[in-house]
Amino acid sequence: MIALLAAALLVAAPPTVEPDALRARYARLRSLSADVVQLKEGRFWARPLESRVRLRYTPERVVWETLTPVRSTVTIEGGALTVVGADGRPRDLAPVANDRRLAGLVRFIQALLAVDLPAIERDFVLSYGPGQLVATPRPGGALDLFTGIVLRFDSDLDLVSLELDTTSERTRLSFHNVKRDLAPERP
């Protein structure tokens, strides 16, 4: 009986995430789209805030379209970030345009969606474990507003969830209906 339980636990345990396996899995990614459930919790929130999001990614462009509770669209193209509100008008980002944290965040989002490990390692120390990759910010880096980031993967190394922690807030992203377009394998 104990042997059966041990065998079941071994089968159910996610494999350890390895850098080479992640690179191989994401190297051919040309585009990705997904439905995302975003849950924000924190000491300044009366209760958790849930948002429904449509994500579209290519190496050149990221579109984060919040569908509920308040419509908005964030687009990252090149190094530029634009935000369009529910009224369809662009938001003025001039007050934060030169903030190194914003530039770091834009760079991080692009690297994260591409699972570009060297780019992520510019701002984070990475540790790999069963089914997950943990990113801890480098002291004094552009993204030290985060206290930790956890990427969780399924057995095929598809990203299933992401947790972003700051000193005052936790954001959980769960990915559903993920569709990928991969470049053909090289012979």
C-alpha positions in Angstrom: 0.0 0.0 0.0 2.8 2.4 0.9 4.5 1.6 -2.4 1.4 2.5 -4.3 1.0 5.8 -2.5 4.7 6.7 -3.1 4.3 5.8 -6.8 1.2 8.0 -7.1 3.1 10.9 -5.5 6.0 10.5 -7.9 3.7 10.5 -10.9 1.8 13.5 -9.6 4.9 15.6 -8.8 5.7 18.1 -11.5 9.2 17.7 -13.0 11.9 20.1 -12.1 12.0 23.1 -14.4 15.4 23.3 -16.1 16.8 26.3 -18.0 17.8 24.4 -21.1 14.4 22.8 -21.3 12.7 26.2 -21.0 14.9 27.7 -23.7 14.1 24.8 -26.0 10.4 25.1 -25.3 10.1 28.8 -26.0 12.8 29.4 -28.6 10.4 28.8 -31.5 7.5 30.9 -30.1 6.2 33.3 -32.8 3.0 34.3 -31.0 0.8 33.4 -28.1 -2.7 34.3 -27.1 -4.4 33.5 -23.8 -7.3 34.3 -21.6 -6.0 35.4 -18.2 -7.7 35.7 -14.8 -5.9 38.3 -12.7 -6.5 38.4 -9.0 -5.0 41.2 -6.9 -4.8 41.1 -3.2 -3.2 43.5 -0.8 -3.3 45.5 2.3 -4.8 48.5 0.5 -7.6 46.4 -1.1 -10.9 46.0 0.7 -11.2 42.6 -1.0 -9.5 40.7 -3.8 -10.0 42.3 -7.2 -10.5 39.9 -10.1 -10.0 41.0 -13.7 -10.5 39.1 -17.0 -7.9 39.8 -19.5 -7.1 38.8 -23.1 -3.4 38.6 -23.8 -1.8 38.6 -27.3 2.0 38.3 -27.6 4.5 38.4 -30.4 8.2 39.2 -29.9 7.5 42.6 -31.4 4.3 43.5 -29.5 2.4 42.7 -26.3 -1.3 43.6 -26.0 -2.9 43.2 -22.5 -6.7 43.9 -23.0 -8.6 44.0 -19.7 -12.2 43.0 -20.4 -13.6 43.3 -16.8 -14.2 45.0 -14.5 -13.0 48.1 -16.3 -12.0 47.9 -20.0 -8.5 49.1 -20.9 -5.7 48.1 -23.3 -2.0 48.2 -22.6 0.3 47.8 -25.6 4.0 47.3 -25.5 5.7 47.8 -28.8 9.4 48.1 -29.0 10.3 50.0 -25.8 7.1 52.0 -25.9 4.1 51.6 -23.6 0.6 52.9 -24.4 -2.5 52.7 -22.3 -6.0 53.3 -23.7 -8.9 53.6 -21.3 -12.5 52.5 -21.4 -13.3 55.7 -23.2 -11.0 54.7 -26.1 -8.6 57.6 -25.4 -4.9 57.2 -24.7 -3.7 58.0 -21.2 -0.9 60.5 -20.7 2.2 58.6 -19.4 4.4 61.7 -19.4 4.7 61.7 -15.6 6.3 58.2 -15.5 7.9 58.3 -19.0 11.4 58.6 -17.6 11.0 56.4 -14.6 13.6 53.6 -14.7 11.1 51.2 -13.1 8.7 51.7 -16.0 11.4 50.9 -18.5 12.5 48.0 -16.4 8.9 46.7 -16.2 8.4 46.9 -19.9 11.6 45.1 -20.6 10.7 42.5 -17.9 7.2 41.8 -19.4 8.7 41.2 -22.8 11.4 38.9 -21.4 8.9 37.1 -19.2 6.4 36.3 -22.0 9.3 35.1 -24.2 10.8 33.2 -21.3 14.1 35.0 -22.2 16.1 33.8 -19.2 19.2 36.0 -19.8 17.0 39.1 -20.0 15.2 38.1 -16.8 18.5 37.5 -15.1 19.5 41.1 -15.6 17.1 42.1 -12.8 16.5 38.8 -10.9 18.3 35.8 -9.5 16.6 32.6 -10.8 16.1 29.3 -9.0 14.5 26.3 -10.5 12.4 23.7 -8.7 9.6 21.2 -9.2 7.2 22.8 -11.7 8.3 26.3 -11.0 10.8 29.0 -11.6 11.4 31.5 -8.8 12.8 35.0 -9.5 14.2 37.1 -6.7 15.0 40.7 -7.5 18.6 41.8 -7.5 19.2 44.5 -4.8 19.2 48.0 -6.3 17.9 46.8 -9.6 15.2 48.5 -11.7 12.6 46.0 -10.5 13.3 45.9 -6.8 9.7 46.9 -6.3 9.0 43.2 -6.5 9.8 41.0 -3.6 9.4 37.8 -5.5 8.0 36.2 -8.7 6.9 32.6 -9.1 6.3 31.1 -12.6 4.5 27.8 -12.5 4.6 25.3 -15.4 2.8 22.2 -16.3 4.5 18.9 -17.3 4.9 20.3 -20.9 6.6 23.4 -19.6 3.6 25.6 -20.5 3.2 28.5 -18.2 0.0 28.0 -16.2 0.3 30.7 -13.6 2.4 33.6 -12.4 2.6 35.3 -9.0 4.0 38.8 -8.6 4.6 39.9 -5.0 5.5 43.4 -3.8 5.6 44.6 -0.1 1.9 45.6 -0.3 0.3 43.4 -2.9 0.2 40.0 -4.6 -1.0 39.6 -8.1 -1.9 36.1 -9.4 -2.3 35.5 -13.1 -3.8 32.2 -14.3 -3.5 31.4 -18.0 -6.4 29.6 -19.9 -7.1 28.8 -23.5 -3.5 29.3 -24.5 -2.8 29.2 -28.2 0.8 29.2 -29.5 2.2 29.6 -33.0 5.6 28.0 -33.3 8.2 28.5 -36.0 9.0 25.3 -37.8 11.7 23.1 -36.4 15.1 23.4 -38.0 16.3 20.2 -39.7 
